[in-house]
Amino acid sequence: MGEKDFFDKVIEIVSNASGLERSAILHCNKEECVDARYVLVAVLAEQLSDRQIALASGLSVQLVNKAKNSFRDRCRVRWGLKQMYEECKLRG
Protein backbone atom coordinates (compact mmCIF):
# COMPACT_ATOMS: atom_id res chain seq x y z
CA MET A 1 0.00 0.00 0.00
CA GLY A 2 1.41 3.38 -1.01
CA GLU A 3 1.61 6.47 1.17
CA LYS A 4 -1.39 8.13 -0.47
CA ASP A 5 -3.51 4.98 -0.18
CA PHE A 6 -2.54 4.62 3.48
CA PHE A 7 -3.38 8.28 4.10
CA ASP A 8 -6.77 7.93 2.39
CA LYS A 9 -7.59 4.83 4.44
CA VAL A 10 -6.63 6.46 7.74
CA ILE A 11 -8.45 9.74 7.09
CA GLU A 12 -11.57 7.75 6.18
CA ILE A 13 -11.33 5.88 9.48
CA VAL A 14 -10.80 9.11 11.45
CA SER A 15 -13.67 10.76 9.58
CA ASN A 16 -16.01 7.90 10.49
CA ALA A 17 -14.85 7.84 14.12
CA SER A 18 -15.19 11.60 14.57
CA GLY A 19 -18.25 12.18 12.39
CA LEU A 20 -16.40 14.98 10.59
CA GLU A 21 -15.77 15.51 6.90
CA ARG A 22 -12.27 15.16 5.52
CA SER A 23 -11.96 18.88 4.72
CA ALA A 24 -13.01 19.83 8.26
CA ILE A 25 -10.41 17.51 9.77
CA LEU A 26 -7.66 19.08 7.68
CA HIS A 27 -8.66 22.75 7.69
CA CYS A 28 -11.16 23.69 10.41
CA ASN A 29 -9.95 25.16 13.70
CA LYS A 30 -12.88 24.04 15.86
CA GLU A 31 -11.70 22.00 18.83
CA GLU A 32 -13.34 18.79 17.62
CA CYS A 33 -11.65 19.18 14.22
CA VAL A 34 -8.26 19.84 15.80
CA ASP A 35 -8.71 16.74 17.97
CA ALA A 36 -9.48 14.64 14.88
CA ARG A 37 -6.46 16.13 13.09
CA TYR A 38 -4.20 15.20 16.02
CA VAL A 39 -5.57 11.64 15.95
CA LEU A 40 -4.98 11.50 12.20
CA VAL A 41 -1.37 12.60 12.59
CA ALA A 42 -0.78 10.23 15.53
CA VAL A 43 -2.01 7.21 13.57
CA LEU A 44 -0.13 8.19 10.41
CA ALA A 45 3.07 8.86 12.37
CA GLU A 46 3.29 5.18 13.27
CA GLN A 47 4.26 4.44 9.65
CA LEU A 48 5.09 7.73 7.93
CA SER A 49 7.58 10.53 8.54
CA ASP A 50 6.46 14.08 9.27
CA ARG A 51 7.37 15.11 5.74
CA GLN A 52 5.40 12.24 4.19
CA ILE A 53 2.35 13.14 6.30
CA ALA A 54 2.68 16.79 5.28
CA LEU A 55 2.89 15.93 1.58
CA ALA A 56 -0.10 13.57 1.72
CA SER A 57 -2.30 15.87 3.81
CA GLY A 58 -1.34 19.33 2.61
CA LEU A 59 -0.52 20.35 6.19
CA SER A 60 2.79 22.02 6.99
CA VAL A 61 5.63 19.93 8.39
CA GLN A 62 5.64 22.23 11.44
CA LEU A 63 1.96 21.57 12.15
CA VAL A 64 2.43 17.83 11.72
CA ASN A 65 5.39 17.91 14.10
CA LYS A 66 3.45 19.96 16.68
CA ALA A 67 0.45 17.61 16.50
CA LYS A 68 2.64 14.54 16.85
CA ASN A 69 4.72 15.90 19.72
CA SER A 70 1.83 17.29 21.77
CA PHE A 71 -0.64 14.43 21.24
CA ARG A 72 -0.05 12.85 24.66
CA ASP A 73 -0.51 16.17 26.46
CA ARG A 74 -3.71 16.82 24.54
CA CYS A 75 -5.00 13.35 25.50
CA ARG A 76 -4.64 14.27 29.17
CA VAL A 77 -7.05 17.19 28.87
CA ARG A 78 -9.37 15.87 26.15
CA TRP A 79 -11.12 12.81 27.56
CA GLY A 80 -12.43 11.34 24.28
CA LEU A 81 -9.26 11.86 22.27
CA LYS A 82 -7.46 8.74 23.50
CA GLN A 83 -10.61 6.69 22.91
CA MET A 84 -10.93 7.98 19.34
CA TYR A 85 -7.26 7.18 18.74
CA GLU A 86 -7.67 3.61 20.02
CA GLU A 87 -10.83 3.14 17.95
CA CYS A 88 -9.04 4.32 14.81
CA LYS A 89 -6.10 2.00 15.46
CA LEU A 90 -8.45 -0.96 15.86
CA ARG A 91 -10.25 -0.18 12.60
CA GLY A 92 -7.03 0.29 10.68
N, C-alpha and C positions, 0 to 999 in steps of 0.2 A: 504494500500500500504506500503510495507516494505521500509527500508532505501535505499537498493540497487536499487529497482524499481524506487523510487523517484529520486535518483541520475541519473539513466539511462534516465529517462524522461526529466529531466532538462538539462542534457548535450546535448541531442538530440535537444532540443529547442534552446539552445545557439549555437550549431553547425550550425543549419539552419539560425539563425539570423545573425551570424558572417560570414558564408560561409567558416568556417574552419573545419578541421577534428578534431575528438575527441583527437587524440594523440597530435596534434599541440596545442590544447587548454591547455592540461595538462602539456606538456613538452617543448614547444618552447619558446624562450625568445624574439621573435620579439614583437614589441610594440602592434600590433593588437592581437597577441595571449595572451599577458599578460592582455590586456583589456578584452578579452573574459573570461579569467580565473577569473578575478576580478568579472565580472558579474555573472559567475557560482557560485562563493562562496557567493556573496551577495544574490542571489536567494535561494540557499540552506540554508543559515544561518537563513532564516525566519522560518525554521522548524527543522533544525538539529543543534547539537552542533558542535564546532570546531573539536572535536575528531571524531565524526561520519562522518563529511565531509572528514577528513583526511583518515580515514579507507576506505571509499567508493571510494575516488579519487586516493589514493596513494601519495598524497601530504603530506608534513610534517604539524604538528599541528601549528608550528611557521609560516609557509607560509600562511596557512589558516587564522590564526589570523591577520597577517599583511594585507592580502588582505581585510579582513572584516573591519578592523579598519581604513584603509586608502582609502576605496572606495569613500567616499564623497569628499575627497580632490582630488582624481584622476578625479572625474566627473567634477570638476571645471576647469581643464585644458584640458580635453579630451572631446570635444564637443559631439561626437556621443555616448559616453559611457552611459550617462543617458538615451538616446533614446533606445539603445539596451536593457538596463535593463528593461525599461518600456514595450518594445515589448515582451521580454521574460516572464515577469509577466503576461501579457495579454494572451499569448499562453498557459501558464501553468495553 
